[in-house]
Structures are given as structure tokens and as C-alpha cells.
Amino acid sequence: MARMHIRRRGRSQSKRPPRKEKPQWVTLEEKEIVETILNLYKQGYSPARIGLVLRDAYGIPSVKYVLGKSMYTILRENGVEIEYPEDLLALMRKAVNLANHLKENPKDLHNRRRLQLTEAKIRRLVRYYIRKGYLPEGWKYSLKEAKLIVG
């Protein structure tokens, strides 16, 4: 995985083992796992948080290994419509925080550059999500819209 916009070298990070089949220690049935995912989502957990709960409390290393589908696919199949993907919201939240910081500190050139790089990442991600159908055709990123979305 190539690192974007950083000076650090190396790719030392934990990686999942290359596994394609369901692990032997997972005893829950597929229907029970889907019900658990839906219950956790109704309680207000984000998809990433649901994955952590499934891993820590239920011993499910990856939903995709066990069910063969991603969590977003499972949620969509069960009528849950996620308006904005989680990673896009995190980047927009970061951009809004940087913009607020730059209002108070207009000469902070380093963070002005950080905002430019973050917005470039957002635009790349938006193009990907439009291509995949997660966002409507013609959706454009703007800082004003991000402030309204993030809140």
C-alpha cells in the first residue's frame, strides 16, 4: 500500500493472513451474524465499529471471510441505506476542522497545504464512489457542503 502525502518510508503494518474460507472457530450461523450486524447498526454503531465488536466479542475475524460479502453489502441487502461512506465522512470532518483552524490562523501555511491535500483525497474518493454507485452522479465536494454534512 503506497502512502500518500507523507515523508515516512516503509510499509511496516499488520496485515491479515491470506485466507479465503470461513475460520473453523466461528460457530455462529450466517443468519445469526447478519442479525447481530443489523442489531448493532440499529443501536447506532458505525460499520467499522460493528467489525470491531464482531471481532472482539464474537470471534469473527472478518465478515467477508465468513459471509463472502462486505458489511456494506449486507446492510444494503437488508434495507439500510448509508448516505455517505464512513471514510469520506472522516476526511470531510478533517477538512472542516482544518478550515476552521485556518480561519483563526490565516498564516499557517503548513495546515493550508494539509487542507489542499485532504481535499484532493476527498475528490479522488468521491470519483471512486460515484463510479461504484455509492454517491449520485454529479455529486461535487465543496467545503460549504461538507460543513453542513459533518455538522
MARMAR-840994 format. One line per field, with one value per residue: x, y, z of N, C-alpha, C, O in turn; residue in one letter. Coordinates in steps of 0.001 Angstrom, whole numbers, plus 524288, in hexadecimal, padded with zeros to 5 digits. Atoms other than C-alpha are relative to their C-alpha. Layout:
N
n.x = c(X, ...)
n.y = c(Y, ...)
n.z = c(Z, ...)
ca.x = c(X, ...)
ca.y = c(Y, ...)
ca.z = c(Z, ...)
c.x = c(X, ...)
c.y = c(Y, ...)
c.z = c(Z, ...)
o.x = c(X, ...)
o.y = c(Y, ...)
o.z = c(Z, ...)
code = c(a, ...)
! end
This chain:
151
n.x = c(8034E, 7FCDF, 801AE, 800E3, 7FF36, 7FCCB, 7FA72, 7FDEA, 7FEC1, 80147, 8056C, 80067, 80533, 8021E, 80308, 80303, 7FE00, 802FD, 803CC, 8049C, 80473, 801E4, 7FCD0, 80289, 801D4, 804D4, 80447, 80503, 8022B, 7FFFC, 804AA, 7FF15, 7FC33, 802C3, 8036A, 7FCA4, 7FE4F, 8047B, 8011F, 7FBF4, 800C5, 8048B, 7FE55, 7FD08, 7FA8C, 7FE5D, 7FE2B, 7FAC9, 8009D, 8028B, 7FBDD, 7FCE1, 80325, 8003C, 7FAE3, 7FE90, 803E8, 8021D, 7FBCC, 8006E, 7FBA9, 80190, 8052E, 7FF75, 7FE44, 8041F, 804BD, 7FEC6, 801DF, 7FE49, 80404, 80355, 80389, 803D5, 8038D, 80349, 803BE, 80404, 80303, 7FD68, 7FD93, 7FBF9, 7FFDB, 7FA9B, 7FC58, 7FD78, 7FAE3, 800E8, 801A7, 7FB73, 7FCCD, 802C7, 7FF91, 7FAAE, 7FFAC, 802EA, 7FCCE, 7FB92, 801F8, 8011B, 7FAED, 7FDAF, 802B8, 7FD9A, 7FA5E, 7FF95, 7FAA1, 7FE1C, 7FF62, 7FFA6, 80547, 80295, 7FE72, 802CC, 80564, 7FFEC, 7FF26, 804A8, 80421, 7FEAB, 8018C, 805BB, 801BF, 7FECC, 8039C, 8052F, 8001C, 80074, 8052F, 803BF, 7FF4B, 80221, 80596, 80148, 801AE, 802D2, 7FD11, 7FFD1, 7FF1B, 7FB18, 7FE46, 7FEB0, 7FF2E, 80509, 80337, 7FD9D, 80178, 8056B, 80059, 7FD49, 802D5)
n.y = c(7FB67, 7FB43, 7FBCA, 7FB34, 7FAF6, 80014, 8008A, 804B5, 8046A, 8051A, 801B3, 80393, 7FFC8, 80548, 801A5, 804B9, 80479, 800DE, 8041D, 7FF4D, 80306, 7FEE4, 8027E, 8045A, 7FEAF, 7FCF8, 803B8, 7FD87, 800C0, 7FB39, 7FCFF, 7FD80, 7FBCE, 7FBB0, 7FDAD, 7FD1A, 7FB44, 7FC6A, 7FE12, 7FC3D, 7FB40, 7FD45, 7FD9F, 7FB4D, 80124, 7FF5E, 80501, 80149, 8017D, 80526, 803BD, 800AE, 802EA, 80568, 8025E, 80081, 802A3, 804BB, 80311, 80012, 7FCB7, 7FCAC, 80158, 801BC, 80572, 80378, 7FFA5, 7FF45, 7FADC, 7FBD5, 7FE41, 7FC4A, 80314, 80272, 7FBE4, 7FE76, 8042B, 8000F, 7FB2C, 7FB9E, 7FCA5, 7FCAD, 7FB7A, 7FEDB, 803D6, 7FE66, 7FDA8, 7FADC, 7FC8E, 7FED0, 7FC2A, 7FAF6, 7FDE3, 7FE04, 7FB3E, 7FBE0, 7FE5D, 7FCFB, 7FAF2, 7FCD9, 7FE7D, 7FC0A, 7FB01, 7FD8B, 7FF8E, 7FFBB, 8005B, 80557, 8020C, 805B7, 8022D, 7FEB5, 80440, 804A3, 7FF99, 80111, 80599, 802C3, 7FF36, 80325, 8055D, 8003E, 80006, 80526, 803C2, 7FEDE, 80247, 805B3, 80161, 7FF04, 8044C, 804C9, 7FF5D, 7FEAE, 7FA87, 7FEE5, 7FDBF, 7FA50, 7FE0F, 7FD19, 7FE7C, 7FA92, 7FF61, 7FE74, 804C5, 80363, 7FDDE, 8016C, 805A7, 80199, 7FD93)
n.z = c(80000, 80061, 7FC82, 802D3, 7FD70, 7FB45, 80111, 7FD98, 80366, 7FDDA, 80019, 7FB9B, 7FDAE, 7FF93, 80487, 7FF23, 802F7, 804D1, 7FEFA, 80342, 7FE0F, 7FABB, 7FBF9, 7FD56, 7FAC7, 8003B, 7FF4A, 80136, 80538, 80320, 7FEB3, 7FAEB, 800C4, 80298, 7FC03, 7FC6B, 802BF, 80051, 7FABB, 7FE88, 80315, 7FDCB, 7FB11, 80133, 8012F, 80569, 80216, 7FE0E, 7FA84, 80006, 8011D, 7FB43, 7FC33, 801CD, 7FF37, 7FA81, 7FCC2, 80264, 8024F, 805B1, 801AE, 80459, 801F1, 80562, 7FFEA, 7FE20, 80329, 8057E, 801A6, 7FC89, 7FC63, 802C5, 80349, 7FC81, 7FE31, 80479, 80122, 7FBEE, 8001F, 7FD6D, 803E9, 7FDB9, 80376, 80169, 7FDDD, 7FB27, 800E9, 80256, 7FBB8, 7FCC2, 802CD, 80011, 7FAB2, 7FF98, 80327, 7FD45, 7FB84, 80204, 801E2, 7FB53, 7FDE0, 80363, 7FF1B, 7FB71, 800EA, 805BB, 801EE, 7FF26, 8054B, 7FFE2, 7FFCB, 804F7, 8037D, 7FE1F, 801D9, 8059F, 800C7, 7FE1C, 803DE, 80497, 7FEAF, 80019, 80579, 80235, 7FDB3, 8022C, 80545, 7FF69, 7FE0D, 80430, 803BE, 7FDB0, 7FF25, 7FA95, 80016, 804E1, 8045B, 7FFD5, 7FAAF, 7FFAF, 7FACB, 7FED7, 7FA65, 7FDB4, 7FF9C, 7FBFE, 7FAD8, 7FEFD, 7FF57, 7FB3A, 7FBBA)
ca.x = c(80000, 80634, 805A7, 80042, 804DE, 80EA5, 81D5A, 81EB8, 82499, 82120, 814B9, 815BB, 807C3, 7FFB0, 7F996, 7EEF5, 7F311, 7EF1B, 7E307, 7D75B, 7CED8, 7C733, 7CFAD, 7CCCD, 7CAD4, 7BF40, 7B35C, 7A8C3, 79FD1, 79F74, 791A0, 795B8, 7A13C, 79889, 78EC7, 799D6, 79EC9, 7912E, 78EE8, 79BDF, 7990B, 78BB4, 79294, 79A4F, 7A723, 7AE7F, 7B27A, 7C0AA, 7BC98, 7B3C9, 7BF8E, 7C740, 7BC24, 7BAB3, 7C93D, 7CAB3, 7BDE6, 7BA0F, 7C739, 7C3FB, 7D0A2, 7CA49, 7BC3C, 7C0D7, 7C7E1, 7BBF1, 7B0D1, 7B7D8, 7B22C, 7B666, 7AF22, 7AA25, 7A45E, 79DA7, 7980E, 7932E, 78CC4, 78549, 77FE9, 789C7, 78DCA, 79AA3, 79AB6, 7A96F, 7B465, 7BB8D, 7C915, 7C3BE, 7BD14, 7C9C2, 7D139, 7C6A3, 7C6EA, 7D5A4, 7D44E, 7CA1F, 7D2CE, 7DE68, 7D63A, 7D194, 7DFA6, 7E3CE, 7D950, 7DF9D, 7EDA1, 7EE09, 7FCF9, 7FE1F, 80384, 80644, 7F81A, 7F3AA, 7FB56, 7F565, 7E7E8, 7EB6B, 7F049, 7E473, 7DB2D, 7E29A, 7E093, 7D226, 7D09E, 7D777, 7CED8, 7C293, 7C61A, 7C7B1, 7BAC0, 7B371, 7B939, 7B517, 7A776, 7A864, 7A6B5, 79D64, 7A28E, 7A704, 7A961, 7B3DA, 7BBD1, 7BC08, 7C04F, 7B301, 7AC10, 7B5BF, 7B2CA, 7A456, 7A650, 7AFEF, 7A8BF)
ca.y = c(80000, 80CA8, 817A7, 8244F, 831CE, 82DB8, 82D9A, 820FF, 814FD, 806DC, 7FF0E, 7F8AA, 7F5FB, 7EA5C, 7E2C2, 7D889, 7CAEC, 7C721, 7BF4C, 7BD17, 7B390, 7B46A, 7B1F1, 7A585, 7AC3F, 7B478, 7AD19, 7B701, 7B474, 7BE4D, 7C276, 7C554, 7CD77, 7D595, 7D7B0, 7DBE8, 7E58D, 7EB5C, 7EC5A, 7F322, 7FC92, 7FFC2, 802AA, 80D36, 8064F, 809E1, 7FEDE, 7FFC3, 7FF01, 7F35F, 7EC66, 7EECF, 7E9D0, 7DDA1, 7DB39, 7DD75, 7D841, 7CDB8, 7C91C, 7CC58, 7D110, 7D682, 7D6E8, 7D4FD, 7C841, 7C2A2, 7C77D, 7CA25, 7D7F3, 7E4F7, 7EB3A, 7F62B, 7EC09, 7E50B, 7F1D6, 7F5AD, 7E86C, 7EA29, 7F780, 80020, 80B9D, 811F8, 81FBE, 82232, 81841, 818BE, 81BCD, 82720, 82CC9, 82BD3, 8332B, 83D97, 83F2C, 840F0, 84B20, 852BF, 852C7, 85770, 86232, 866CC, 866E8, 86EE3, 87913, 87BAA, 879FE, 87EF9, 87ECE, 8705A, 86C16, 85E14, 85B9B, 862B5, 8587C, 84DB0, 852B1, 85272, 84476, 84020, 8462F, 83F6C, 83264, 83578, 83867, 82BB6, 82409, 82AD1, 826F5, 818E0, 818B8, 81EC0, 81465, 80992, 80F54, 812DC, 8215A, 8271F, 82B17, 8393A, 83A2C, 84464, 84710, 854B5, 85979, 85FD6, 85308, 84BA4, 854E1, 8520C, 84355, 84220, 84BA8)
ca.z = c(80000, 7FBA4, 8055E, 80068, 8047B, 80EE8, 80FD7, 81776, 8116C, 812F2, 81346, 82091, 82495, 82880, 81D76, 81D8E, 819C6, 80BE8, 80F71, 806CA, 80E67, 81B13, 82726, 82EC2, 83BD1, 83727, 83C42, 83927, 82DAB, 8228A, 8261A, 8342D, 82F94, 82695, 831B8, 83AB0, 83082, 82EC2, 83D77, 83F95, 83471, 83A56, 84744, 84040, 83D88, 8312E, 827E0, 82C4C, 83A8F, 8377F, 831B2, 83E30, 846C1, 83E62, 83F31, 84DCD, 8533D, 84980, 84437, 83612, 82FC9, 82390, 81EED, 81108, 81471, 81B28, 8128F, 805D7, 80563, 80AD4, 81605, 80D40, 80402, 80F4B, 8146A, 806D2, 804B4, 81165, 80DEC, 814E8, 80C74, 81073, 80B1D, 80B6A, 80CF6, 819D3, 8146A, 80C70, 81881, 82038, 815AE, 814C0, 82395, 822C8, 817F7, 81FA9, 82BBF, 823B4, 81D74, 82AD8, 82F90, 823B6, 82683, 833A9, 82EA5, 82093, 81FC0, 82314, 815F7, 81A01, 81D5A, 8111A, 8098D, 8120F, 80E6E, 7FFF8, 800F9, 808CE, 7FEEB, 7F3EB, 7FAEA, 7FC77, 7EDFC, 7EA37, 7F38A, 7EE6E, 7E07F, 7E4F1, 7EC60, 7E0EB, 7D7F4, 7E167, 7E334, 7F1A1, 7EE98, 7E487, 7D746, 7D71C, 7E5DC, 7E86B, 7F48C, 7FA16, 80756, 809C1, 806FD, 80F8E, 81AE3, 81965, 8186B, 8239F, 82C38)
c.x = c(80379, 7FDC0, 7FFA7, 80129, 80309, 805A8, 80230, 80110, 7FE0B, 7FA39, 7FF0D, 7FAB0, 7FDCB, 7FCA7, 7FD01, 80278, 7FCAC, 7FC4F, 7FB21, 7FB2B, 7FEB0, 8037E, 7FCEE, 7FD9D, 7FB01, 7FB6A, 7FAB6, 7FE54, 7FFEA, 7FB5F, 800B4, 803C9, 7FD5F, 7FC67, 80325, 801C3, 7FB8D, 7FEA6, 803FD, 7FF68, 7FB65, 80151, 8036D, 805BF, 80113, 801DC, 80574, 7FFC1, 7FD6B, 80416, 80367, 7FD13, 7FFA9, 80532, 8010A, 7FC24, 7FE43, 80423, 7FFB1, 80441, 7FE90, 7FAB7, 8006B, 801E7, 7FB74, 7FB58, 80113, 7FE25, 8020B, 7FB73, 7FC48, 7FC0F, 7FBB8, 7FC0B, 7FC5A, 7FBD7, 7FB8B, 7FD51, 8026C, 802D3, 803D5, 800E8, 80584, 80387, 80324, 80541, 7FF84, 7FE51, 8049F, 8037A, 7FD58, 8003B, 80566, 80097, 7FD3A, 80320, 804AE, 7FE42, 7FEC5, 80513, 80261, 7FD27, 80280, 805CE, 80118, 80585, 8025C, 80057, 8003D, 7FA93, 7FCC2, 80142, 7FD4D, 7FA61, 7FFB7, 80091, 7FB3E, 7FB8B, 8011D, 7FE86, 7FA16, 7FE10, 80119, 7FC27, 7FA77, 7FF90, 7FF4D, 7FA75, 7FBBC, 8004B, 7FD93, 7FA26, 7FE78, 7FE2C, 7FD40, 8038B, 7FFCE, 800C7, 8054D, 8013A, 800CB, 8005A, 7FAE5, 7FC80, 8021A, 7FEAB, 7FA6F, 7FF74, 8023E, 7FD70, 80327)
c.y = c(804D4, 80432, 8050B, 804AD, 7FFB0, 7FF10, 7FADB, 7FBC8, 7FB03, 7FEDE, 7FC2D, 800BB, 7FA80, 7FECF, 7FB11, 7FB7E, 7FF17, 7FB57, 8011A, 7FD51, 8018C, 7FD42, 7FBD2, 8018E, 80346, 7FC30, 80256, 7FEC8, 80540, 80382, 802E6, 80493, 804BD, 802BD, 80342, 8051C, 803FE, 80240, 80411, 80514, 8032E, 802A4, 804C8, 7FF17, 800F0, 7FAB6, 7FE6E, 7FE26, 7FAA0, 7FBCA, 7FEF8, 7FCD4, 7FA45, 7FD39, 7FEDA, 7FCC1, 7FABB, 7FC9E, 7FF80, 80395, 803CB, 7FE20, 7FDC4, 7FA57, 7FC57, 7FFE9, 8008B, 80530, 80415, 801BC, 803DE, 7FD23, 7FD8A, 8040E, 801B8, 7FBF2, 7FFD4, 80547, 8049F, 80322, 80398, 8047F, 80137, 7FBD7, 8024D, 802B6, 8056D, 803E7, 80189, 80411, 80554, 8028C, 80269, 8051F, 8048C, 801FA, 80336, 80569, 80395, 801EA, 80467, 80546, 802FD, 80117, 8003D, 7FF73, 7FA90, 7FD2F, 7FA0B, 7FD8F, 8018E, 7FBC1, 7FAE8, 80003, 7FED8, 7FA2A, 7FCCD, 80096, 7FCF8, 7FA4B, 7FF65, 7FFB9, 7FACA, 7FBEC, 800BF, 7FDC5, 7FA1D, 7FE7A, 8011F, 7FB98, 7FAEE, 8005F, 8012B, 805A1, 80108, 80291, 805F7, 80240, 80295, 80143, 805DD, 8007E, 8019C, 7FB4F, 7FC62, 801EF, 7FE98, 7FA27, 7FE58, 8025E, 8034F)
c.z = c(80000, 80392, 7FCEA, 80382, 80524, 7FE84, 80201, 7FC01, 8027D, 7FFE2, 8046D, 80293, 8002A, 7FB3D, 80162, 7FD0E, 7FB23, 80097, 7FCBE, 80247, 8059A, 80402, 802FD, 8053B, 80007, 8001C, 7FEA9, 7FA6B, 7FD28, 80158, 8052E, 7FF7B, 7FD81, 803E3, 803D9, 7FD86, 7FFDD, 80556, 801B4, 7FCF2, 8021A, 80533, 7FF1E, 7FEEC, 7FA32, 7FDF7, 801EB, 805A4, 80074, 7FEF7, 804BC, 80418, 7FE71, 800E0, 805C7, 8032C, 7FDC7, 7FD54, 7FA16, 7FDD6, 7FBAB, 7FE00, 7FA7E, 7FFAD, 80118, 7FC4C, 7FA27, 7FDD3, 803CC, 80373, 7FD61, 7FC84, 80348, 801DB, 7FB97, 7FECF, 803EE, 800A1, 802C7, 7FBD6, 802D7, 7FC3F, 7FE0D, 8025E, 80488, 7FF1E, 7FD96, 80434, 80372, 7FD5A, 7FFD4, 80565, 800C7, 7FCFF, 802A9, 804AD, 7FE3E, 7FE26, 80498, 80277, 7FCC2, 8005B, 8047C, 7FF1C, 7FA22, 7FDDF, 800B3, 7FABE, 7FFE1, 80004, 7FB43, 7FBFC, 8018D, 7FE15, 7FA28, 7FEF2, 801AE, 7FC16, 7FAFB, 800EE, 7FFB3, 7FA61, 7FD51, 801F6, 7FDE6, 7FA7E, 8003B, 801A0, 7FC04, 7FC04, 80209, 8012A, 80599, 80086, 7FAD7, 7FBF2, 8006D, 80572, 80035, 805AC, 8002C, 805E9, 802B8, 800CB, 80438, 80578, 8015F, 8012F, 80540, 804CA, 80375)
o.x = c(8067B, 7F903, 80312, 7FF93, 8021E, 806CC, 8068E, 7FEB2, 7FCC9, 7F6F9, 7FC37, 7F9CD, 7FF87, 7F9E5, 7FEE6, 804B1, 7F7FE, 7FDB8, 7F978, 7F6C5, 801AA, 8048F, 7F828, 7F9BD, 7F8B9, 7FA9F, 7F6E4, 8018C, 8001C, 7FBE9, 7FF06, 80325, 7FE53, 7FC20, 80175, 801C4, 7FC64, 7FD6B, 80296, 80043, 7FB9F, 7FEDD, 804D9, 808B8, 7FDC6, 8030A, 8066D, 8026F, 7FEC0, 80404, 804F7, 7FF5B, 8002F, 8054C, 802B6, 7FDBD, 7FCED, 802EB, 801AF, 803D8, 8007C, 7F9F0, 7FD7A, 8004F, 7FAEB, 7F956, 7FD95, 7FE77, 8032D, 7F6EA, 7F796, 7F78B, 7F72B, 7F759, 7F7B1, 7F75B, 7F74A, 7FAFD, 7FFD1, 80617, 8023B, 80272, 80657, 802CF, 80424, 8066D, 802B3, 8000A, 804FD, 80569, 7FFF0, 800C3, 805E8, 80313, 7FF29, 80362, 80606, 800FF, 7FFEB, 80563, 804A5, 7FF72, 80323, 807EE, 802EA, 80628, 806FA, 7FCAB, 7FE78, 7F996, 7F8FF, 7FDDC, 7FBA0, 7F850, 7FC21, 7FDE1, 7F9D4, 7F8C3, 7FD7B, 7FC83, 7F81A, 7FAA2, 7FDE4, 7FA44, 7F7A6, 7FB90, 7FC55, 7F833, 7F7C6, 7FC4B, 7FB59, 7F7A4, 7F9D3, 7FB23, 7FE7F, 80755, 7FBAF, 800BF, 8092B, 7FDBB, 8030B, 7FDD5, 7F9DE, 7FA0E, 7FF1A, 7FDCB, 7F942, 7FC74, 7FFDB, 7FD1F, 8011A)
o.y = c(805AA, 804FA, 8064F, 804BE, 802DF, 7FD21, 7F966, 7FBA1, 7FADD, 8025E, 7F859, 80494, 7F715, 80233, 7F7D3, 7FC41, 80034, 7F6F0, 80596, 7FEBB, 8044F, 7F89A, 7FC2C, 7FF3E, 8040E, 7F92F, 7FF77, 7FE63, 80960, 80848, 8075F, 80897, 8092C, 80789, 8077C, 8092E, 8089B, 806E1, 80817, 8094E, 807FB, 80683, 80779, 802D8, 7FFDF, 7F73F, 7F9D2, 7FA70, 7F78F, 7F7AF, 7FA86, 7F96D, 7F6D3, 7F8A2, 7FA91, 7F9A8, 7F730, 7F852, 7FBBE, 80858, 80833, 7F976, 7FA41, 7F777, 7F841, 7FBBB, 7FFB2, 80612, 802E2, 8008F, 803CB, 7FEC0, 7FD8B, 80304, 80282, 7FD4C, 7FDF1, 8065E, 8089C, 80108, 806D6, 803B3, 8020D, 7FA65, 80700, 80697, 808DE, 80865, 80604, 807A8, 80959, 8074F, 80692, 808C5, 808F3, 806AF, 80717, 80944, 8083F, 80661, 80811, 80958, 807BF, 804CC, 7FC6A, 7FE57, 7F9C3, 7FA8F, 7F79F, 7F9C6, 7FEDF, 7FA1B, 7F7F2, 7FBF6, 7FC2A, 7F807, 7F8F6, 7FCD1, 7FB2D, 7F7B3, 7FB78, 7FC96, 7F8E7, 7F8AF, 7FCF1, 7FB7B, 7F7DF, 7FADB, 7FE65, 7F9BC, 7F7EE, 7FC6A, 8011F, 806E3, 7FE91, 80539, 8083B, 80705, 80048, 8024D, 8082F, 7FD96, 7FFF4, 7FAB7, 7F9FD, 7FECC, 7FD82, 7F8A2, 7FB56, 7FFD9, 80589)
o.z = c(803A8, 803D2, 7F9C7, 8080C, 808A0, 7FA43, 8009B, 7F7D2, 80720, 7FF52, 803C7, 80552, 7FD43, 7F93E, 80463, 7F8DC, 7FB2E, 7FF44, 7FC3D, 800F1, 8082E, 8036E, 8037A, 806E2, 80431, 7FC71, 7FE21, 7F6DE, 7FFA0, 8018C, 805B4, 8020C, 7FF1A, 803EC, 80568, 80015, 800EE, 805BE, 803F0, 7FF14, 8024B, 806A8, 802D7, 7FE81, 7F6DD, 80116, 802E2, 8071E, 803E9, 80178, 805AF, 8069D, 801C2, 8024F, 8072C, 8067C, 800BE, 7FB8C, 7F7D8, 7FE64, 7FB8D, 7FD1E, 7F907, 7FC2B, 7FE9D, 7FB06, 7F6F5, 7F91C, 80851, 8025E, 7FE6B, 7FC1C, 801BA, 801F8, 7FC7D, 7FDB9, 802BA, 804B2, 80372, 7F8FF, 80602, 7F7C3, 7F963, 806E5, 804C9, 801B5, 7FEAA, 8042D, 80527, 7FFE7, 80051, 805C6, 80321, 7FEE9, 8029C, 8059D, 800BF, 7FF06, 80466, 80439, 7FEE5, 7FF38, 8043D, 80150, 7F7DD, 7F93C, 7FF9E, 7F917, 7FC1F, 7FD38, 7F9F0, 7F902, 7FE26, 7FC83, 7F865, 7FB95, 7FF26, 7FAFF, 7F864, 7FD6A, 7FDC0, 7F926, 7FA46, 7FEF2, 7FD0C, 7F91F, 7FD2E, 7FF68, 7FBEF, 7FA1B, 7FF02, 8023F, 806D9, 80409, 7F6E7, 7FD41, 8016C, 8060B, 7FE84, 808CE, 7FC9D, 808CB, 8071D, 804E4, 8071D, 80902, 805E8, 8049E, 80825, 808E0, 80732)
code = c(m, a, r, m, h, i, r, r, r, g, r, s, q, s, k, r, p, p, r, k, e, k, p, q, w, v, t, l, e, e, k, e, i, v, e, t, i, l, n, l, y, k, q, g, y, s, p, a, r, i, g, l, v, l, r, d, a, y, g, i, p, s, v, k, y, v, l, g, k, s, m, y, t, i, l, r, e, n, g, v, e, i, e, y, p, e, d, l, l, a, l, m, r, k, a, v, n, l, a, n, h, l, k, e, n, p, k, d, l, h, n, r, r, r, l, q, l, t, e, a, k, i, r, r, l, v, r, y, y, i, r, k, g, y, l, p, e, g, w, k, y, s, l, k, e, a, k, l, i, v, g)
! end
